[in-house]
Amino acid sequence: MRIVLAHDWLCGYRGGEGVLDRLVQVVSRHHQLVDLFVMFDDGGSVSPAIDATPRTVSKVGKWPLASGPLRRWLMPFYPKAIRDLSRKLDALHEREPIDLIISSSSAAIKGLRPPYGVPHLCYCHSPPRYVWSQAGEYTRDSLLRSAGLKLFRKSFQRWDQQSTSADTVTRLIANSTYTADQVTRCYERSASVIYPPVRTEYFTPAIERMGDAREEYWLYVGALEPYKRVDLAIDAAKKLGQRLLIIGTGSMRDKLQAHARAGKDGKAARIRFAGRVENAELREHYRKARILLFPQVEDFGIVAVEAQACGLPVVARKTGGALDTVLDGVTGALFDEATVESLVKATIRCPRRSDAACRVNAERFSEQVFDAAILREIEMLRDERERK
């Protein structure tokens, strides 16, 4: 089959790009990957597989600074970018017909309209959080962002619903049970669940017993953004005088560092910000730490599975993707409320490390499981098209 992939933007490498990377590899091995359509592209390297793929960028994405710092502020122009890409997709199809579109979307690219008769399979990481489930988290630290969303949120919601209709998207796949529920709530459509691919062959427990090399420190891994609730992790660590290592970067770094220094208890020095680290160092921390703190609501949360693949238990909010990925009392502990007290209680009752239990759970989310599920979806759509 001749397949076109689509992704919201190529501006760094996070969980969504990890899924896209695997989609590129799977499609390239089993079918013909024709092109990759994106709204924005900052020109940086993403992964060897993605970098080697031909791509088409919207006109909006070529505006000055559009694929850089302005991208998040251009939400009112996302529909314009999608219309432009849809026209380019039609032109591509006229030159040489395509058989399938697969989009990977947490924003607007799922609105890409396929040529007549061409099915569109959408892998939905989440309906856009900033206009649906987590608008408050995105605006609570920025009056300007709050004003912008208040002005455009309703109109973008309407467009988002219309562009996710059956006329545009043939089948929807969600990355978790939580996301499938969000898809139903936002779009009144059902979605099957295929968990994102996790590199369980790379993220593994230490070959030899760590012994004294395992340390009594907590770990947070992820973006330093408002909705991640890193402040809860910091407050819990300060409350118990616990060492906390924070890995990741983001717009909230300066505020969180100041928050970590605040107070007169002398415990803030036990909180360290490591910034971005290489995968090998990240794996070592997964292998050595006592627990991973996961205080945010995530649609899936690949970090939580990477940690368990290395034998590290996870303390997570009892909602979102964690309900699929963390086994309460076995591979971690879940807490109900977004409060320091609730998080602290969960850290106390979190089970000790169990490489075997965590590993068995993590292997449910392997790359091989993902590959097989995606190929089944492609075959189903091909069979349905041939029967028409």
C-alpha angles and dihedrals in degrees: 000000000000105000133187118202124206132195132176097241145335102225105129134328121282136136095300092052089050089059091045091050091055092045090054091052095046095046093045092052097048106024141015113282105208105178146334117234119203136168094218135018123179092195095241126132113271106171135325092257095047093042090056093052121097110242141195120210126199122247089245089057090058095058114113110282090354094125091044131047095338096058096091091049094054096072092120087060097049091095089053090052091050093050090052092049091047090056090049090049090053090051091050091050092050091054094049121352120247125211106206144010120210116189127192106203145173094152129022112321092095084072089071103126113225123222114263112291095010114120120228119211113193123199101201116202089181141322104265102291095205092064100031129025104005107028091128093054092052095050106037094092100038126058091188093052090046092053092048094050092046089055099046106021100094095045091048091049090055092049091046092053093047093047092052094056123123088260089067106025117042098188133008125212120192125204094225144006088260092055091047088057090049090051090053092047096047102034105019089234133118124239133195117227125242113167117227117260116264122196095238091159089063100035102063138144117268112282092231127040109275096216110171090359089081109090136205098242132118123232135212120186123183148063118324096232132134098257092052090073094215086159088072091054091050094048093048091050092048092048092056097032088241126160112248127189115198116200119190144053135243149131093292098056097105093045092047092049089052089048090052091053094048120105135046099250094101092230099107092086088070090068115084130186111211099178117208117348134188120260094253092057091044090054091052091054090049087054096046107036125095098226140350114234113218104176099159134084107251129182088226115335114214092192091066091056094044088055093050090047085062092047096259117140118226132223106204144163112271094242141060122032092338088079087066099038108037123062105211111234092006110059097009145322131279125212127202108211131051091237134115091239093054092047093048092052090052093051090053095052096038110122120247120260115295112180092188098050095042092045095051090051094048094052090069086074101048125140090248092057090050094048093053093048094050092048090052090053091050092050092049092053092047091051092048091050093049092051092056 
